[in-house]
Amino acid sequence: MRGAGAATALAALVAVAMPAAARERAVDLVDPFVGTLADFGQLSPAAVAPFGMVQLGPDTDPANHAGYDFTATRLRGFSHTRGVGVGCGGGGGDLMVSLLPQGAGDDAAIDKRSERAGAGRYHVSYGDGLTADMTATRGGGVLRFTVARAGAYRLGLDAAHGYTKRIETRWLATRGDDLRASMAAGTVCDTGVYRLHAASRISVDGRPLAMQATVAGGVARFALALRAGAVVEVRTGLSTVDPAAAARVRAAELGDRPFAAIAAETRARWSRALSRVTLVAPREVRALFYTALFRVMQTPVAIDDPDRRHRGSDGAIHRSAPGTARYTSWALWDNYRTQMPLLSLIDPRRSADIARSLVALYGEGKRQWSTATEPFLTVRTEHAGVALLDFRRKGITGFDARAALAAMAAESDRLERATPDQQIEAAYDDWAVAELARDLGETALAERFRARALGYRAMWRAVFETMGADADVVKARGLYQGTLWQYRWAPVFDLDWVVATLGRDRFLSQLDQFFAAGLFNMTNQPDMQAPWLYAAVGERDRTARLVHRLLTQPVDHPYTNAGKLAVPFRGRSFALAPQGFADGMDDDAGAMSAWYAFGALGLYSLAPGRPDYVVGVPLAESATIAMPGARMLTIRRIGPADGRVISVSWNGRAVAGPTIPHALLAGGGTLSVHTTTTARARQ
């Protein structure tokens, strides 16, 4: 024990001697205000736990899609859920709580100088001497008000509030020490319906509020006479099962523990999650990286109650097996490309639960967007089969692959194939069926779906081989989003054929034209892989220059989902500021944040379903990822971040080709990228 004490004392002395910046932990660098200004990310500084249901944060006037705008001057209240940069009008906003003086309006002035946010916590002062602090667990939220001035106040809990169409609001218990509500609302874009249950407990100065609420218009209101310095606390549990289950969530996850203890525990959970990756880089790069990882680790959300029950997308109650968890709140059309592959690398154990959840989703009547009986707000579920193939080929098993294969094959007949983008996307799903069937020894099924997948090629040659006059028109020929130029690079699963069809020189010259003419769109997903295509065909330096510029420099952003701007927005794609993304660039449930994280690591999962990564030049000097089994993966850059590539090696041996297999990385070791400002690159 004396030796341990001496070691602790020595560590403390070393910590004191280190510069403050060097002592900053990953969790200290997270800035939840990044991406919270207007349409620059559509994010919120809400308090949230890793992959938690509860996003307890401010609702402002004006508001963006997540209920909050950084420049807003008026505060309406604090709600418990929100989508994470998901477009349309956002999603969530359930159970908004407000405390204001009697006779005041419906909102109050925000004291912007007081506003603070960190991983799992938010604080603000507003109105005439009111302060609000909040923290969250997976399924619980604590909102603590402090009143500077004595007087009459009104406390409201609005179960009808939200960012989508409200379908049903029911209060089932309305006493202050036991409030219970059930809510139903449209999912993101109002394409389906989710149902959610809440159980709240109010206390004043630590004593339960034994008072009946007055209920009108879905709002439960309390008239309170408060002393100067009074503390009003609202503790809420959420459940997909029923209000009684929500009360059990509240008791299990929050109980009577002090606010500070709950906040500290959530911060510790964030610290453990973020510390899976140790980055050596300038402070701004580290802060952006860990803030991006903070966003990546918010979806999908874990919905199991402490007794392992949850509702499925079929509306029925299910129970997860011991040691597993159920996830939902999908945005797969966006984040199957980047966020899911990143999770498979840095958190394979959680990815196994996500994979099981996707198989369960198929069994519960999966739709391309969402069902009418969702357990929680969700967006889209396209390409779930690609994600499952990718997980399995990266060694993430424990799910029923044969059940997944049968469901993926059956889904193929329901896929839309009317427009060029739909044909390419359906082909990717069919390719995933063929590849999984081959892996499972289902040869006949594999051949049938391979033929179906490659059927898109005739369309690709007719539409994309020679670009027409409408090639730079957003939504031309019925495209959902993007332009034909942007979609021409989408068949990453069939890249060898595209390159062979055009010829390597023509492929590269047209890729050059694409970027030189400003046709690339960094603000949306359809062409986000394009900068990495150079490296995929052996031109690693071109990818390195492009990615470095997109990660660090202002660039023109001419596109929106609706059309092309007459004057492009010029700015950084990723920045450590409330305007943290380009104009109109939704984070889309971690899809864009994961792109930044991959770029900082110098890797990219170009074609999910193929278990390898294109290697570029890391923005970080080094990154160490903790892998299962106490193995460590280290990625090093030796030379300048904007230099030319001399060589790439794995454990000291040269890496042949542009990619490196996931299995090598997962086994632990060192990937080294050597760069220089003068020497000729060797690919």
SVG drawing of the C-alpha trace seen along z (x, -y; Angstrom):
<svg xmlns="http://www.w3.org/2000/svg" viewBox="-58 -40 71 63">
<polyline fill="none" stroke="black" stroke-width="0.4" points="0.0,0.0 2.9,-2.3 4.2,-1.7 0.8,-2.5 0.6,-5.7 4.0,-6.8 3.1,-6.2 -0.1,-8.2 1.9,-11.1 4.5,-11.0 1.7,-11.0 0.1,-14.0 3.5,-15.9 4.0,-15.1 0.4,-16.3 1.1,-19.6 4.3,-20.0 2.6,-19.4 1.1,-22.3 -2.7,-22.7 -3.3,-21.7 -1.4,-18.5 -3.5,-17.5 -6.8,-18.0 -8.7,-14.8 -10.8,-13.9 -14.0,-14.6 -12.7,-18.1 -12.4,-19.0 -16.0,-18.3 -17.9,-21.4 -21.6,-20.7 -22.2,-24.1 -20.5,-23.1 -23.1,-22.9 -25.9,-24.7 -26.1,-27.9 -29.0,-28.1 -28.7,-25.4 -25.0,-24.7 -25.4,-21.1 -28.9,-21.2 -27.5,-20.2 -28.2,-21.1 -26.1,-21.5 -28.5,-19.2 -27.3,-17.0 -27.1,-13.4 -25.4,-10.1 -23.6,-7.9 -26.3,-6.4 -29.0,-7.7 -32.7,-8.3 -32.8,-11.5 -31.4,-14.6 -32.4,-17.2 -31.8,-20.7 -33.1,-24.2 -35.9,-25.2 -35.4,-28.7 -37.2,-31.3 -36.2,-31.2 -35.2,-27.6 -33.5,-25.3 -34.4,-21.7 -33.2,-20.5 -35.2,-23.2 -32.3,-25.5 -30.4,-28.2 -27.1,-29.6 -28.1,-33.2 -31.5,-33.0 -32.2,-35.5 -35.4,-34.0 -35.9,-30.7 -39.2,-28.8 -38.2,-25.8 -36.3,-22.5 -37.4,-19.3 -36.2,-15.7 -35.7,-14.4 -34.4,-15.5 -33.0,-14.0 -29.3,-14.6 -29.0,-16.8 -31.5,-14.8 -33.1,-17.3 -36.7,-17.9 -38.1,-19.8 -36.2,-17.7 -37.7,-15.3 -38.5,-15.0 -39.0,-17.9 -41.0,-15.7 -42.1,-16.9 -41.0,-20.5 -40.6,-21.9 -40.6,-25.6 -40.4,-27.7 -41.3,-31.4 -42.7,-34.0 -46.5,-34.2 -47.8,-36.8 -44.7,-36.6 -45.0,-35.7 -44.3,-32.3 -40.5,-32.9 -37.7,-34.8 -34.5,-36.4 -31.4,-34.2 -28.2,-35.3 -25.8,-34.1 -22.8,-34.9 -23.9,-32.3 -24.5,-29.5 -22.3,-26.4 -22.4,-22.9 -20.2,-19.8 -20.5,-16.1 -23.7,-15.2 -24.5,-18.6 -26.0,-22.0 -26.4,-25.2 -28.0,-28.6 -29.4,-31.6 -32.5,-33.3 -35.2,-35.8 -35.1,-37.6 -32.7,-35.5 -33.6,-32.0 -30.9,-29.3 -31.4,-25.9 -29.0,-23.0 -29.6,-19.6 -28.0,-16.2 -29.1,-12.9 -28.7,-9.1 -29.6,-6.6 -33.4,-6.9 -33.5,-9.6 -33.1,-13.4 -32.7,-15.7 -33.7,-19.4 -32.8,-21.6 -34.0,-25.2 -32.6,-27.7 -34.6,-30.9 -32.8,-34.0 -35.8,-36.0 -38.8,-35.1 -42.2,-35.2 -45.0,-33.4 -44.0,-31.1 -45.6,-28.8 -44.1,-25.4 -45.3,-23.7 -44.7,-20.3 -45.9,-20.3 -46.5,-16.8 -48.0,-18.2 -44.8,-20.0 -42.6,-18.7 -41.0,-19.3 -43.2,-17.1 -47.0,-16.5 -48.4,-15.7 -50.8,-12.8 -51.8,-12.0 -51.1,-13.4 -52.5,-11.8 -51.8,-12.6 -52.5,-9.5 -51.3,-10.9 -51.0,-14.6 -49.7,-14.9 -46.4,-16.7 -44.6,-13.7 -46.0,-11.3 -46.7,-12.7 -47.2,-10.2 -47.9,-10.9 -48.1,-9.0 -47.2,-10.8 -47.4,-9.9 -45.9,-12.0 -44.7,-11.8 -41.2,-10.5 -38.7,-12.6 -40.3,-14.0 -43.7,-12.8 -43.3,-9.5 -44.3,-7.2 -45.4,-7.4 -43.6,-6.8 -45.0,-6.4 -43.2,-7.4 -44.0,-7.3 -42.8,-9.6 -42.9,-9.6 -41.7,-12.7 -41.2,-13.6 -41.0,-17.2 -39.4,-18.4 -39.0,-21.8 -36.0,-22.2 -35.7,-18.5 -39.3,-17.8 -41.7,-16.0 -44.4,-18.3 -47.6,-16.8 -49.9,-19.1 -52.3,-18.4 -51.5,-20.0 -54.0,-21.9 -54.1,-20.3 -55.1,-22.1 -54.0,-21.7 -51.6,-18.9 -49.8,-21.0 -49.7,-20.1 -49.2,-23.4 -48.3,-24.1 -48.5,-27.5 -45.6,-27.7 -44.7,-30.2 -40.9,-30.1 -38.3,-31.6 -35.2,-33.3 -32.6,-30.5 -35.3,-27.8 -34.4,-24.8 -37.1,-23.1 -36.1,-19.8 -37.9,-17.7 -36.7,-14.1 -38.1,-12.2 -37.8,-8.7 -38.6,-7.7 -39.7,-4.3 -41.0,-2.8 -43.1,-0.3 -45.7,-2.3 -45.8,-5.0 -45.3,-2.6 -42.1,-1.3 -41.0,-5.0 -41.4,-5.4 -39.2,-2.3 -36.6,-3.8 -36.6,-7.0 -36.1,-5.1 -33.4,-2.9 -31.3,-5.4 -31.9,-8.5 -33.4,-7.6 -32.7,-10.1 -29.0,-10.5 -27.7,-14.1 -27.6,-16.0 -23.8,-16.3 -23.4,-12.6 -25.6,-11.8 -23.8,-14.4 -20.4,-13.1 -21.4,-9.5 -22.5,-10.5 -19.4,-12.5 -17.3,-9.5 -19.3,-7.3 -18.4,-9.9 -14.8,-9.9 -14.6,-6.1 -16.3,-6.1 -14.2,-8.9 -11.0,-7.6 -11.2,-4.6 -9.2,-6.8 -6.1,-8.7 -5.1,-11.4 -1.8,-13.3 -2.5,-16.5 -2.8,-20.2 -5.5,-21.2 -8.0,-22.4 -7.7,-19.1 -8.2,-17.1 -11.1,-19.3 -12.8,-18.9 -12.1,-15.2 -13.5,-14.5 -16.5,-16.7 -17.1,-14.7 -16.8,-11.5 -19.2,-12.8 -21.8,-13.2 -21.0,-9.8 -21.7,-8.2 -25.3,-9.5 -27.1,-7.3 -28.6,-4.8 -30.1,-4.9 -30.4,-2.2 -34.1,-1.7 -34.0,1.3 -35.5,0.5 -33.5,1.8 -35.6,5.0 -34.5,5.4 -38.0,4.7 -38.7,2.5 -41.2,2.0 -40.3,3.0 -41.1,1.4 -44.1,3.8 -45.6,2.1 -45.2,5.3 -43.2,5.6 -40.0,7.6 -37.2,8.4 -33.5,8.4 -31.4,11.4 -29.2,10.9 -26.0,9.1 -27.4,7.5 -29.2,4.2 -31.7,3.1 -31.1,0.0 -33.3,-2.1 -33.5,-5.7 -32.1,-4.9 -30.8,-7.2 -29.1,-4.6 -29.4,-6.2 -27.1,-8.8 -24.8,-7.1 -24.3,-3.5 -21.5,-5.1 -19.4,-6.5 -20.8,-6.3 -21.6,-2.6 -18.2,-1.6 -16.5,-3.9 -18.4,-2.2 -17.4,1.2 -13.7,0.1 -13.8,-1.7 -16.7,0.1 -17.2,3.6 -19.0,4.9 -21.7,2.2 -21.8,2.8 -22.8,6.4 -25.9,5.2 -26.6,2.7 -26.4,5.6 -28.8,7.8 -31.1,4.8 -31.1,4.5 -32.0,8.2 -34.8,7.7 -36.0,4.7 -36.4,6.8 -38.4,9.3 -40.7,6.6 -41.8,5.3 -39.0,3.0 -39.9,0.2 -37.6,-2.0 -38.4,-4.9 -40.4,-3.9 -43.6,-2.1 -46.7,-3.5 -45.7,-1.8 -42.1,-2.9 -40.8,-2.9 -38.8,-6.1 -38.2,-8.8 -36.4,-7.5 -35.6,-8.6 -34.7,-5.9 -33.6,-2.3 -32.3,-1.9 -29.1,0.1 -29.5,2.0 -28.3,5.1 -25.1,3.4 -24.4,2.5 -25.0,6.1 -22.7,7.4 -20.1,4.9 -20.4,5.9 -20.2,9.6 -17.2,9.3 -15.4,7.3 -15.8,10.2 -18.8,8.7 -21.0,11.8 -23.5,13.0 -26.5,12.2 -28.6,14.5 -27.0,14.0 -29.3,16.5 -32.4,14.7 -30.8,11.4 -30.1,12.9 -33.7,14.1 -35.1,10.7 -32.6,8.8 -33.6,11.0 -37.3,10.5 -36.8,6.7 -35.3,6.5 -38.7,6.9 -39.9,3.8 -37.0,1.5 -37.7,-1.4 -35.9,-1.4 -37.5,-4.2 -34.7,-6.8 -30.9,-6.6 -30.1,-7.0 -32.7,-4.4 -31.3,-1.9 -27.7,-2.4 -28.9,-2.2 -31.0,0.9 -28.1,2.5 -25.9,1.9 -28.5,3.7 -28.7,6.5 -24.9,6.8 -25.0,7.1 -27.5,10.0 -25.3,11.7 -22.1,11.3 -23.7,12.4 -25.2,15.4 -21.8,16.3 -20.3,16.0 -23.0,18.4 -22.5,20.9 -25.8,20.1 -24.3,20.3 -27.5,20.2 -28.9,17.2 -25.6,15.5 -25.5,15.8 -29.1,14.7 -28.6,11.6 -25.3,10.8 -27.0,10.7 -29.7,8.6 -27.2,6.2 -25.2,5.8 -28.3,5.1 -27.8,1.3 -24.8,1.2 -26.7,0.6 -28.4,-2.4 -25.1,-3.7 -23.6,-3.6 -26.6,-5.3 -26.9,-8.0 -23.4,-8.5 -20.7,-7.4 -21.2,-10.5 -22.6,-13.3 -25.6,-15.2 -26.7,-18.9 -28.6,-18.2 -25.6,-16.6 -25.2,-19.6 -28.9,-20.0 -30.0,-19.2 -32.8,-16.5 -32.5,-16.0 -34.3,-12.9 -36.1,-12.4 -33.0,-12.2 -34.0,-12.4 -31.0,-14.7 -27.9,-15.7 -26.9,-15.9 -26.0,-13.3 -22.4,-14.3 -22.5,-13.5 -24.3,-10.2 -22.0,-8.9 -19.4,-8.0 -21.9,-6.2 -21.4,-2.5 -18.4,-2.0 -19.4,1.7 -18.6,2.0 -15.8,-0.5 -13.5,1.9 -16.1,2.2 -16.6,-1.6 -12.8,-2.2 -12.5,0.6 -15.4,-0.8 -14.0,-4.3 -10.4,-3.3 -8.1,-4.5 -6.9,-7.6 -10.4,-8.7 -11.7,-7.9 -9.0,-10.1 -9.4,-12.9 -13.2,-13.0 -12.6,-12.9 -10.2,-15.9 -12.9,-17.7 -15.5,-17.0 -13.4,-18.7 -11.9,-21.4 -15.3,-22.6 -16.7,-22.8 -19.2,-19.9 -18.4,-18.2 -20.8,-18.6 -19.3,-18.2 -22.7,-19.1 -24.5,-15.9 -23.9,-12.1 -24.3,-11.0 -20.8,-12.0 -19.0,-12.2 -16.7,-9.3 -15.4,-11.0 -12.3,-12.6 -11.1,-9.1 -11.5,-7.6 -8.1,-8.9 -6.4,-6.8 -8.6,-3.8 -7.0,-3.7 -3.4,-4.3 -3.3,-8.2 -3.0,-8.6 -1.4,-12.0 -4.4,-13.5 -6.8,-12.2 -4.5,-13.5 -4.5,-17.0 -8.2,-17.1 -9.1,-15.6 -6.6,-17.9 -8.2,-20.9 -11.7,-19.8 -10.7,-19.2 -8.9,-22.4 -9.5,-25.1 -12.5,-27.3 -13.9,-26.0 -16.9,-26.9 -20.1,-25.0 -22.5,-25.8 -25.2,-23.1 -28.3,-22.8 -30.8,-20.0 -33.2,-22.2 -30.8,-23.5 -27.5,-25.3 -26.6,-28.7 -25.9,-31.6 -23.1,-32.6 -21.6,-29.6 -21.3,-29.7 -17.6,-29.8 -16.3,-28.5 -14.9,-25.5 -16.7,-22.2 -15.8,-21.5 -15.0,-24.1 -14.8,-24.5 -17.5,-27.0 -21.4,-27.2 -21.2,-27.6 -19.4,-24.2 -20.4,-22.9 -21.0,-24.4 -24.3,-26.1 -27.0,-23.5 -24.8,-20.7 -26.8,-18.5 -24.7,-16.3 -27.3,-13.5 -27.0,-11.4 -23.2,-11.5 -22.7,-10.8 -20.7,-14.0 -18.9,-13.9 -17.7,-10.4 -16.3,-11.7 -14.2,-14.2 -13.1,-11.5 -12.1,-9.1 -10.2,-11.9 -8.3,-12.8 -7.3,-9.1 -6.2,-8.9 -8.6,-6.0 -11.9,-5.7 -14.4,-2.8 -15.0,-3.4 -17.4,-0.6 -19.1,0.7 -19.5,4.4 -15.9,4.7 -13.9,5.1 -11.0,2.8 -10.1,-0.9 -8.5,-3.2 -5.4,-4.7 -4.7,-8.4 -2.7,-10.8 -3.8,-11.3 -4.4,-14.8 -3.3,-13.6 0.3,-12.9 -0.8,-9.6 -4.0,-7.9 -4.2,-4.9 -7.4,-2.9 -8.1,-0.4 -9.3,2.8 -10.9,5.8 -8.6,8.2 -6.2,5.4 -4.9,5.0 -3.9,1.6 -4.1,0.1 -1.7,-2.8 -1.9,-5.0 1.2,-7.3 2.0,-10.0 5.7,-10.6 6.1,-13.9 3.8,-16.8 0.0,-16.4 -0.1,-18.2 3.0,-16.4 3.4,-13.8 3.3,-10.1 6.6,-8.3 5.4,-5.0 2.8,-3.2 3.8,-0.3 2.1,2.1 4.3,3.2 7.3,2.1 6.4,3.9 5.3,2.1 1.6,2.1 0.9,3.2 -2.0,1.5 -4.3,-1.4 -6.2,0.4 -5.6,2.3 -7.8,5.1 -10.0,4.5 -8.8,7.8 -5.2,6.5 -6.2,3.4 -8.5,5.3 -5.6,7.5 -3.6,4.6 -0.4,3.2 1.0,0.0 0.1,-1.6 2.7,-4.2 2.3,-6.8 5.5,-8.5 5.2,-11.9 7.6,-14.6 7.3,-18.0 9.9,-17.2 10.4,-13.5 8.4,-11.8 5.6,-9.7 5.7,-5.9 2.3,-4.2"/>
</svg>
